Amino acid sequence: MIRRFSDIVKEETKIYSHLYFIFVILTDGCIHDMKLTTKLMVDLSYQPISVIIVGIGDNDFEEMDKLDADKVVLTDSDGRVAARDIC
């Protein structure tokens, strides 16, 4: 979903440069591929986007906290740093 959303944003901002997007993630806290998710979030940080993460249930949301990047700047596995905090 994150990848598809990123593709939509890239296409739409080519046509409408004034748009801003909000992406809401409803999650139980489980991330199946943290490396890819982090890369996609770093990619999104260069777009006009905010991401809202809503935790559902009482599972461990530690991985979501890492994406929030309040304490440490979000960096992907290639060493690319997020342009800004989008969560």
N, CA, C and O atoms as CSV, one atom per row, in Angstrom:
chain,resi,resn,atom,element,x,y,z
A,1,MET,N,N,0.823,-1.195,0.000
A,1,MET,CA,C,0.000,0.000,0.000
A,1,MET,C,C,0.866,1.258,0.000
A,1,MET,O,O,0.556,2.232,-0.686
A,2,ILE,N,N,1.942,1.232,0.764
A,2,ILE,CA,C,2.799,2.423,0.834
A,2,ILE,C,C,3.428,2.698,-0.527
A,2,ILE,O,O,3.483,3.845,-0.971
A,3,ARG,N,N,3.897,1.653,-1.181
A,3,ARG,CA,C,4.507,1.819,-2.504
A,3,ARG,C,C,3.499,2.374,-3.509
A,3,ARG,O,O,3.816,3.282,-4.278
A,4,ARG,N,N,2.303,1.834,-3.498
A,4,ARG,CA,C,1.250,2.294,-4.422
A,4,ARG,C,C,0.893,3.751,-4.142
A,4,ARG,O,O,0.716,4.545,-5.066
A,5,PHE,N,N,0.789,4.091,-2.867
A,5,PHE,CA,C,0.489,5.464,-2.494
A,5,PHE,C,C,1.593,6.412,-2.984
A,5,PHE,O,O,1.303,7.489,-3.504
A,6,SER,N,N,2.827,6.016,-2.818
A,6,SER,CA,C,3.958,6.818,-3.282
A,6,SER,C,C,3.888,7.044,-4.787
A,6,SER,O,O,4.130,8.153,-5.263
A,7,ASP,N,N,3.559,6.004,-5.530
A,7,ASP,CA,C,3.424,6.131,-6.992
A,7,ASP,C,C,2.317,7.123,-7.360
A,7,ASP,O,O,2.485,7.935,-8.270
A,8,ILE,N,N,1.202,7.055,-6.660
A,8,ILE,CA,C,0.082,7.971,-6.918
A,8,ILE,C,C,0.511,9.411,-6.656
A,8,ILE,O,O,0.235,10.302,-7.459
A,9,VAL,N,N,1.179,9.633,-5.545
A,9,VAL,CA,C,1.626,10.988,-5.193
A,9,VAL,C,C,2.574,11.529,-6.254
A,9,VAL,O,O,2.442,12.679,-6.675
A,10,LYS,N,N,3.524,10.717,-6.689
A,10,LYS,CA,C,4.483,11.175,-7.703
A,10,LYS,C,C,3.783,11.559,-9.001
A,10,LYS,O,O,4.129,12.563,-9.623
A,11,GLU,N,N,2.809,10.770,-9.405
A,11,GLU,CA,C,2.069,11.063,-10.637
A,11,GLU,C,C,1.207,12.318,-10.492
A,11,GLU,O,O,1.193,13.177,-11.374
A,12,GLU,N,N,0.495,12.414,-9.380
A,12,GLU,CA,C,-0.422,13.544,-9.180
A,12,GLU,C,C,0.320,14.869,-9.024
A,12,GLU,O,O,-0.166,15.901,-9.488
A,13,THR,N,N,1.484,14.860,-8.380
A,13,THR,CA,C,2.212,16.111,-8.198
A,13,THR,C,C,2.877,16.587,-9.489
A,13,THR,O,O,3.268,17.750,-9.591
A,14,LYS,N,N,3.005,15.708,-10.463
A,14,LYS,CA,C,3.478,16.147,-11.779
A,14,LYS,C,C,2.431,17.054,-12.436
A,14,LYS,O,O,2.763,18.001,-13.149
A,15,ILE,N,N,1.171,16.741,-12.177
A,15,ILE,CA,C,0.068,17.496,-12.785
A,15,ILE,C,C,-0.369,18.654,-11.895
A,15,ILE,O,O,-0.570,19.772,-12.370
A,16,TYR,N,N,-0.512,18.380,-10.607
A,16,TYR,CA,C,-1.015,19.368,-9.648
A,16,TYR,C,C,0.041,19.603,-8.575
A,16,TYR,O,O,0.075,18.888,-7.574
A,17,SER,N,N,0.882,20.572,-8.769
A,17,SER,CA,C,2.007,20.797,-7.864
A,17,SER,C,C,1.590,21.335,-6.499
A,17,SER,O,O,2.390,21.312,-5.563
A,18,HIS,N,N,0.379,21.808,-6.368
A,18,HIS,CA,C,-0.067,22.425,-5.123
A,18,HIS,C,C,-0.723,21.427,-4.154
A,18,HIS,O,O,-1.158,21.835,-3.077
A,19,LEU,N,N,-0.807,20.152,-4.497
A,19,LEU,CA,C,-1.473,19.165,-3.660
A,19,LEU,C,C,-0.617,18.751,-2.468
A,19,LEU,O,O,0.612,18.750,-2.532
A,20,TYR,N,N,-1.301,18.397,-1.377
A,20,TYR,CA,C,-0.658,17.825,-0.195
A,20,TYR,C,C,-1.455,16.592,0.184
A,20,TYR,O,O,-2.684,16.609,0.122
A,21,PHE,N,N,-0.774,15.523,0.576
A,21,PHE,CA,C,-1.421,14.245,0.818
A,21,PHE,C,C,-1.288,13.823,2.276
A,21,PHE,O,O,-0.303,14.135,2.946
A,22,ILE,N,N,-2.299,13.110,2.745
A,22,ILE,CA,C,-2.261,12.512,4.073
A,22,ILE,C,C,-2.534,11.025,3.907
A,22,ILE,O,O,-3.518,10.627,3.283
A,23,PHE,N,N,-1.654,10.214,4.471
A,23,PHE,CA,C,-1.767,8.765,4.380
A,23,PHE,C,C,-1.993,8.223,5.790
A,23,PHE,O,O,-1.159,8.422,6.673
A,24,VAL,N,N,-3.103,7.548,6.001
A,24,VAL,CA,C,-3.433,6.997,7.314
A,24,VAL,C,C,-3.187,5.489,7.292
A,24,VAL,O,O,-3.714,4.770,6.443
A,25,ILE,N,N,-2.380,5.031,8.237
A,25,ILE,CA,C,-2.083,3.609,8.363
A,25,ILE,C,C,-2.768,3.094,9.623
A,25,ILE,O,O,-2.473,3.548,10.729
A,26,LEU,N,N,-3.677,2.152,9.451
A,26,LEU,CA,C,-4.296,1.457,10.577
A,26,LEU,C,C,-3.559,0.138,10.728
A,26,LEU,O,O,-3.510,-0.654,9.787
A,27,THR,N,N,-2.981,-0.109,11.906
A,27,THR,CA,C,-2.109,-1.274,12.037
A,27,THR,C,C,-2.240,-1.954,13.383
A,27,THR,O,O,-2.606,-1.339,14.384
A,28,ASP,N,N,-1.933,-3.237,13.378
A,28,ASP,CA,C,-1.848,-3.989,14.630
A,28,ASP,C,C,-0.421,-3.947,15.173
A,28,ASP,O,O,-0.117,-4.573,16.189
A,29,GLY,N,N,0.451,-3.207,14.489
A,29,GLY,CA,C,1.832,-3.037,14.930
A,29,GLY,C,C,2.831,-3.929,14.238
A,29,GLY,O,O,4.036,-3.718,14.375
A,30,CYS,N,N,2.375,-4.908,13.506
A,30,CYS,CA,C,3.269,-5.874,12.861
A,30,CYS,C,C,3.720,-5.364,11.490
A,30,CYS,O,O,2.896,-5.101,10.614
A,31,ILE,N,N,5.030,-5.229,11.320
A,31,ILE,CA,C,5.600,-4.865,10.020
A,31,ILE,C,C,6.337,-6.097,9.499
A,31,ILE,O,O,7.248,-6.602,10.154
A,32,HIS,N,N,5.948,-6.571,8.339
A,32,HIS,CA,C,6.533,-7.802,7.806
A,32,HIS,C,C,7.880,-7.576,7.118
A,32,HIS,O,O,8.680,-8.506,7.014
A,33,ASP,N,N,8.137,-6.362,6.649
A,33,ASP,CA,C,9.414,-6.058,6.002
A,33,ASP,C,C,9.832,-4.641,6.401
A,33,ASP,O,O,9.571,-3.678,5.680
A,34,MET,N,N,10.478,-4.534,7.552
A,34,MET,CA,C,10.855,-3.222,8.101
A,34,MET,C,C,11.844,-2.507,7.185
A,34,MET,O,O,11.773,-1.287,7.041
A,35,LYS,N,N,12.758,-3.241,6.568
A,35,LYS,CA,C,13.760,-2.632,5.685
A,35,LYS,C,C,13.071,-1.926,4.512
A,35,LYS,O,O,13.391,-0.776,4.212
A,36,LEU,N,N,12.139,-2.599,3.856
A,36,LEU,CA,C,11.424,-2.009,2.731
A,36,LEU,C,C,10.519,-0.871,3.198
A,36,LEU,O,O,10.450,0.174,2.550
A,37,THR,N,N,9.837,-1.068,4.302
A,37,THR,CA,C,8.950,-0.031,4.827
A,37,THR,C,C,9.727,1.234,5.155
A,37,THR,O,O,9.275,2.337,4.846
A,38,THR,N,N,10.880,1.089,5.771
A,38,THR,CA,C,11.722,2.246,6.094
A,38,THR,C,C,12.168,2.949,4.820
A,38,THR,O,O,12.128,4.177,4.750
A,39,LYS,N,N,12.588,2.197,3.821
A,39,LYS,CA,C,13.002,2.791,2.542
A,39,LYS,C,C,11.860,3.594,1.930
A,39,LYS,O,O,12.064,4.717,1.467
A,40,LEU,N,N,10.665,3.022,1.928
A,40,LEU,CA,C,9.510,3.710,1.346
A,40,LEU,C,C,9.155,4.968,2.133
A,40,LEU,O,O,8.771,5.977,1.543
A,41,MET,N,N,9.277,4.918,3.451
A,41,MET,CA,C,8.985,6.098,4.261
A,41,MET,C,C,10.015,7.197,4.023
A,41,MET,O,O,9.668,8.377,3.998
A,42,VAL,N,N,11.276,6.817,3.848
A,42,VAL,CA,C,12.304,7.811,3.511
A,42,VAL,C,C,11.984,8.426,2.151
A,42,VAL,O,O,12.086,9.641,1.981
A,43,ASP,N,N,11.595,7.594,1.178
A,43,ASP,CA,C,11.192,8.105,-0.136
A,43,ASP,C,C,10.038,9.101,-0.005
A,43,ASP,O,O,10.060,10.174,-0.607
A,44,LEU,N,N,9.044,8.735,0.780
A,44,LEU,CA,C,7.875,9.601,0.956
A,44,LEU,C,C,8.229,10.930,1.615
A,44,LEU,O,O,7.548,11.931,1.388
A,45,SER,N,N,9.277,10.953,2.423
A,45,SER,CA,C,9.640,12.178,3.138
A,45,SER,C,C,10.056,13.306,2.191
A,45,SER,O,O,10.136,14.464,2.601
A,46,TYR,N,N,10.317,12.975,0.947
A,46,TYR,CA,C,10.680,13.986,-0.052
A,46,TYR,C,C,9.458,14.464,-0.839
A,46,TYR,O,O,9.577,15.289,-1.744
A,47,GLN,N,N,8.295,13.941,-0.489
A,47,GLN,CA,C,7.045,14.292,-1.166
A,47,GLN,C,C,6.172,15.132,-0.228
A,47,GLN,O,O,6.420,15.159,0.977
A,48,PRO,N,N,5.160,15.813,-0.759
A,48,PRO,CA,C,4.256,16.611,0.087
A,48,PRO,C,C,3.236,15.708,0.795
A,48,PRO,O,O,2.076,15.616,0.392
A,49,ILE,N,N,3.704,15.046,1.859
A,49,ILE,CA,C,2.911,14.005,2.515
A,49,ILE,C,C,3.081,14.077,4.030
A,49,ILE,O,O,4.150,14.416,4.537
A,50,SER,N,N,2.011,13.754,4.732
A,50,SER,CA,C,2.066,13.438,6.162
A,50,SER,C,C,1.491,12.042,6.329
A,50,SER,O,O,0.564,11.652,5.617
A,51,VAL,N,N,2.047,11.291,7.276
A,51,VAL,CA,C,1.581,9.934,7.551
A,51,VAL,C,C,1.076,9.891,8.994
A,51,VAL,O,O,1.762,10.319,9.922
A,52,ILE,N,N,-0.123,9.369,9.156
A,52,ILE,CA,C,-0.706,9.191,10.479
A,52,ILE,C,C,-0.785,7.684,10.728
A,52,ILE,O,O,-1.393,6.947,9.952
A,53,ILE,N,N,-0.167,7.241,11.813
A,53,ILE,CA,C,-0.191,5.827,12.165
A,53,ILE,C,C,-1.120,5.651,13.356
A,53,ILE,O,O,-0.939,6.270,14.404
A,54,VAL,N,N,-2.120,4.794,13.172
A,54,VAL,CA,C,-3.088,4.513,14.228
A,54,VAL,C,C,-2.926,3.051,14.643
A,54,VAL,O,O,-3.159,2.139,13.851
A,55,GLY,N,N,-2.527,2.848,15.886
A,55,GLY,CA,C,-2.364,1.500,16.401
A,55,GLY,C,C,-3.687,0.936,16.881
A,55,GLY,O,O,-4.439,1.603,17.592
A,56,ILE,N,N,-3.966,-0.299,16.486
A,56,ILE,CA,C,-5.198,-0.973,16.877
A,56,ILE,C,C,-4.832,-2.210,17.682
A,56,ILE,O,O,-4.024,-3.027,17.239
A,57,GLY,N,N,-5.421,-2.349,18.855
A,57,GLY,CA,C,-5.126,-3.499,19.703
A,57,GLY,C,C,-4.039,-3.179,20.703
A,57,GLY,O,O,-3.650,-2.024,20.876
A,58,ASP,N,N,-3.557,-4.212,21.355
A,58,ASP,CA,C,-2.563,-4.007,22.411
A,58,ASP,C,C,-1.240,-4.726,22.110
A,58,ASP,O,O,-0.532,-5.144,23.026
A,59,ASN,N,N,-0.919,-4.863,20.834
A,59,ASN,CA,C,0.348,-5.477,20.430
A,59,ASN,C,C,1.503,-4.518,20.645
A,59,ASN,O,O,1.303,-3.380,21.068
A,60,ASP,N,N,2.695,-4.974,20.359
A,60,ASP,CA,C,3.902,-4.170,20.477
A,60,ASP,C,C,4.024,-3.234,19.272
A,60,ASP,O,O,4.049,-3.693,18.130
A,61,PHE,N,N,4.100,-1.943,19.520
A,61,PHE,CA,C,4.184,-0.951,18.437
A,61,PHE,C,C,5.580,-0.332,18.335
A,61,PHE,O,O,5.734,0.788,17.848
A,62,GLU,N,N,6.582,-1.060,18.791
A,62,GLU,CA,C,7.962,-0.563,18.765
A,62,GLU,C,C,8.421,-0.220,17.349
A,62,GLU,O,O,9.084,0.796,17.146
A,63,GLU,N,N,8.077,-1.051,16.374
A,63,GLU,CA,C,8.477,-0.797,14.986
A,63,GLU,C,C,7.819,0.488,14.462
A,63,GLU,O,O,8.435,1.240,13.707
A,64,MET,N,N,6.594,0.727,14.858
A,64,MET,CA,C,5.911,1.957,14.444
A,64,MET,C,C,6.593,3.177,15.045
A,64,MET,O,O,6.688,4.221,14.400
A,65,ASP,N,N,7.070,3.045,16.281
A,65,ASP,CA,C,7.800,4.144,16.921
A,65,ASP,C,C,9.061,4.483,16.140
A,65,ASP,O,O,9.435,5.652,16.040
A,66,LYS,N,N,9.721,3.468,15.583
A,66,LYS,CA,C,10.921,3.714,14.775
A,66,LYS,C,C,10.561,4.523,13.529
A,66,LYS,O,O,11.308,5.418,13.133
A,67,LEU,N,N,9.426,4.212,12.913
A,67,LEU,CA,C,8.997,4.965,11.727
A,67,LEU,C,C,8.644,6.401,12.088
A,67,LEU,O,O,8.830,7.314,11.284
A,68,ASP,N,N,8.138,6.594,13.285
A,68,ASP,CA,C,7.783,7.933,13.749
A,68,ASP,C,C,9.017,8.826,13.826
A,68,ASP,O,O,8.928,10.029,13.581
A,69,ALA,N,N,10.136,8.261,14.156
A,69,ALA,CA,C,11.448,8.934,14.112
A,69,ALA,C,C,11.511,10.211,14.930
A,69,ALA,O,O,12.125,11.191,14.508
A,70,ASP,N,N,10.882,10.208,16.092
A,70,ASP,CA,C,10.971,11.381,16.960
A,70,ASP,C,C,12.314,11.471,17.665
A,70,ASP,O,O,12.801,12.569,17.936
A,71,LYS,N,N,12.922,10.312,17.968
A,71,LYS,CA,C,14.169,10.290,18.726
A,71,LYS,C,C,15.398,10.176,17.837
A,71,LYS,O,O,16.456,10.714,18.165
A,72,VAL,N,N,15.266,9.479,16.715
A,72,VAL,CA,C,16.383,9.256,15.785
A,72,VAL,C,C,15.877,9.524,14.372
A,72,VAL,O,O,14.778,9.104,14.010
A,73,VAL,N,N,16.674,10.219,13.583
A,73,VAL,CA,C,16.285,10.512,12.203
A,73,VAL,C,C,16.133,9.197,11.431
A,73,VAL,O,O,16.990,8.317,11.509
A,74,LEU,N,N,15.039,9.079,10.694
A,74,LEU,CA,C,14.774,7.867,9.925
A,74,LEU,C,C,15.785,7.755,8.787
A,74,LEU,O,O,15.937,8.671,7.979
A,75,THR,N,N,16.472,6.614,8.742
A,75,THR,CA,C,17.505,6.364,7.738
A,75,THR,C,C,17.270,4.975,7.160
A,75,THR,O,O,17.040,4.020,7.902
A,76,ASP,N,N,17.330,4.862,5.827
A,76,ASP,CA,C,17.113,3.542,5.216
A,76,ASP,C,C,18.413,2.740,5.216
A,76,ASP,O,O,19.454,3.235,5.648
A,77,SER,N,N,18.350,1.514,4.735
A,77,SER,CA,C,19.507,0.612,4.776
A,77,SER,C,C,20.646,1.055,3.858
A,77,SER,O,O,21.772,0.576,3.993
A,78,ASP,N,N,20.357,1.971,2.921
A,78,ASP,CA,C,21.401,2.516,2.051
A,78,ASP,C,C,22.060,3.754,2.647
A,78,ASP,O,O,22.956,4.339,2.038
A,79,GLY,N,N,21.612,4.158,3.852
A,79,GLY,CA,C,22.172,5.327,4.516
A,79,GLY,C,C,21.501,6.633,4.127
A,79,GLY,O,O,21.953,7.706,4.527
A,80,ARG,N,N,20.432,6.554,3.357
A,80,ARG,CA,C,19.711,7.763,2.937
A,80,ARG,C,C,18.833,8.241,4.084
A,80,ARG,O,O,18.069,7.468,4.663
A,81,VAL,N,N,18.951,9.512,4.401
A,81,VAL,CA,C,18.245,10.108,5.529
A,81,VAL,C,C,16.945,10.745,5.056
A,81,VAL,O,O,16.891,11.335,3.977
A,82,ALA,N,N,15.901,10.623,5.867
A,82,ALA,CA,C,14.624,11.246,5.534
A,82,ALA,C,C,14.788,12.749,5.451
A,82,ALA,O,O,15.533,13.342,6.231
A,83,ALA,N,N,14.100,13.365,4.514
A,83,ALA,CA,C,14.165,14.813,4.326
A,83,ALA,C,C,13.517,15.550,5.493
A,83,ALA,O,O,13.920,16.659,5.847
A,84,ARG,N,N,12.504,14.914,6.087
A,84,ARG,CA,C,11.787,15.514,7.215
A,84,ARG,C,C,10.991,14.428,7.914
A,84,ARG,O,O,10.803,13.333,7.384
A,85,ASP,N,N,10.533,14.747,9.098
A,85,ASP,CA,C,9.696,13.808,9.853
A,85,ASP,C,C,8.278,13.917,9.318
A,85,ASP,O,O,7.653,14.971,9.437
A,86,ILE,N,N,7.760,12.842,8.730
A,86,ILE,CA,C,6.434,12.897,8.131
A,86,ILE,C,C,5.379,12.169,8.947
A,86,ILE,O,O,4.198,12.229,8.608
A,87,CYS,N,N,5.772,11.484,10.015
A,87,CYS,CA,C,4.805,10.730,10.838
A,87,CYS,C,C,4.376,11.529,12.053
A,87,CYS,O,O,3.571,11.052,12.852
